Amino acid sequence: MDLGLMFKNLRAQIELACKLTEDEWIYCRDRMRPISLQSGECILRPGERADFFAFIHKGLVKRYFVTDNGAHSITSFDATQRIVS
């Protein structure tokens, strides 16, 4: 994983919403934890609290909820260079 490119792309996405000073960017960047997921792995499981956001550097993420009978109901897909929360 090319972290330099990933952080550059992430900053560009954030700055579509708000500009960051260099100090603000360094503060954010230093708290990020890159992870890699295999196909089918979950970012967040039912019942877990989301206290983070994710940046999809490469790939596709399916958003869904699990119904009472255990079925998956897809709500959306997010692809490369997207911020999801």
N, C-alpha and C positions, 0 to 999 in steps of 0.2 A: 504494500500500500504506500503510495507516494503521499506522505503527510503534508509536505509543502504545498502540493497542488490541491489536496483536500481542504486545507485551511484557507488557501486563497479563494477557492470556490465558495466555501462556507461564508467567508467574510463578504464576498460579493452578494450573496443571497441576503444576508442580514442587512447590508447597507441599502438594499432596495426599500427597506422599511424605515431605517434610521441610520444616520451616519455615526461612526464611532471614531473617537480620537485614538491615537496609537496606544495610549495608556489603557483605555477601555478595552480595546481589542486584545492587548496582552493579558489583561485581567481575565477576560473570557477564555481565550485560547489556553491559558495555563490551567484551567479547570476542566478542560475537555478530556474525555477518555475514549479514544478510538477503539471500536470493537469490530470484529468481523463475524457475520452470521452465515451459517449454511442454509441452503434452501429448506424451508419448513420450520426453521427455528423462530421463536417468538421474541419480540422486543419487550412485550408486556403481556402478562397472562391475566386471565379473568380474576378479579379480586385484588390485584396489585395496584398500588397507587402510583400514578405517573407524576413524578417530581422532576422531570427532565424533558428535554426535547432531543430529537435525533435528526441528523443530517444524512441523507442517503447519498453517499459519494458515488456509488455504482450499484445498480441493480434495481429491483422492483419490490415494493412492500405492499402486501394486501392488508387492508383494514377490515375487520369484521367483528361481530359480537356473537356470543354463543347464546342460543335460545334456551329456554327452560328444558326442552327435550334433547339438548346437546347438539343441535344442528348449528352450522356456521352460516350466518347471514352477512354477506359481503356488503360493506358500505362504500368502499372506494379503493383505488389503487394509487400509490405514489411511486414516482420513478426517480432516476438519477438527478442529482442536484436539487433536491427538494428538502425542506425542513418540515418535519412532522412532530406533532405533540399529542 
